[in-house]
């Protein structure tokens, strides 16, 4: 039981997006480009709550 608690605490303490170093910019979540090497043309991902609005605007 204590082992489970320790394991859970260790897992919860881990960052959600592990990075190789403090100033690491990571990978683009859309195209996978290494953002440390160069920027990508992807913009921020659209808010999924606005997907219906975006679809209706694209149909016009």
Beta strands, then each sheet from edge to edge (+ up, - down):
end
